[in-house]
Amino acid sequence: MARKHEYKPLIGEEKSDIQNLESPCSSSADKDNTRSYILNLILIIAVVISFSLNIVQLGLYKLNLHSVHEDGTGTRRSIYAGLLEGDVKVYWNQSGAYTDPDDDVRDHLWDQIDIDSGIVAVPKIWAKEKGLPEGTTFPWDTDKSLYFVNAYHSLHCLKNVYRAFRDHRMGAPPTVSHAHVIHCLDQLLADTFCQADDTLRVTNRSTPHVTAFQQHRQCRSFDALQEWTLAHPGCYRYGNHTLEDAQPSQLPRMRFCPEGSPELEKVRAYFGKGEDWKPAEEKKWSWFD
C-alpha cells in the first residue's frame, strides 16, 4: 500500500510571513516557493505511480508463477513439468472402463491406478527458482527435496474414496479412516475451485440432463506428466498404508530407486545389499493381497 504523504509548507512559505514581508524581492520569493511546491508535488505523484506499478507487476508475476507460462514462442506450458496446455484432444466418455458394471473388474482397475511416481525429488536450487518452499530432504541426495505432484495426490484421494465405497458395498471393515476420506473429498473440492474449469458441456435436446455427449475437450497430456515424474524419481512406494504408516522409519518406503540411477547404489549400501538387489522389481502391494 502506498505511503500517505502529507504536504507541509516549506520554511518561509507561511502566509503570515509572506504578508509581513515588505522586501521588493517578495514577489520573486513567491514565484520560487510556488515553483518548489509544484516540483515537490510532481515528485510525490511520480513516486506513488512507480510504487503502484511495482505492486501490480509483483501481483502479475505471482499469478503467472502459479499457473502457466509462455516458453518464448507464445506456447503456454505448465510451470513445473512444462506440460503443453491443450496438448491432447480427449473424448468425453460418459461411461469409461472405471464404471464397468462388473464389480470385480472395476475394483481391479481402480486398484491398479499407480500413484508411486507422483513423489518426485528435484534439485533444491530449481525448486527455489520456481518459488517453492523447501520440501523434505531426499535421503539419497541432500541437494534435492521431495514433493508430491498434485495430480497424483488427486488420484490417491480418488482411490481412497473408491476403496471406502468398496468396503461399504462389501460390508467389510473400513480400510480407510473416516477422517482420511473427508480430507480427500475436501482436497478434491479445493482442486475443483482452484481449476475453475470453464469448459462448456454441450446439452442434449432429447435428454437435457445428459451433457458433454459425443463431445471432445483439450487437455494436458498425463503421459507427459508421468514421463516427467519418472525422470525425477523419489524412489517412493506407498504400499499398504495401514502397515507402512506405523513403521518407526519411512526410509524402507524410499528404497525403490530405478535401475541405473545414481541413488540406487546408495540405497544398496544403506541396506547392506549387493548389485543383484533390485528393489524396484519387487511385487507391488494390492488390495487383493
Secondary structure, 3 states (H helix, E strand, C coil): CCCCCCCCCCCCCCHHHHHHCCCCCHHHHHHHHHHHHHHHHHHHHHHHHHHHHHHHHHHHHHHHHCCEEECCCCCEEECCCCCECCCEEEECCCCCHHHCCCHHHHHHHHHCCCCHHHEEEEEHHHHHHCCCCCCEECCCCCCEEEEECHHHHHHHHHHHHHHHHHHHHHCCCCCCCHHHHHHHHHHHHHHHHHHCCCCCCCECCCCCCCECCCCEEEECCHHHHHHHHHCCECCCCCCCHHHHCCCCCCHHHHCCCCCCCHHHHHHHHHHCCCCCCCHHHCCCCCCCC
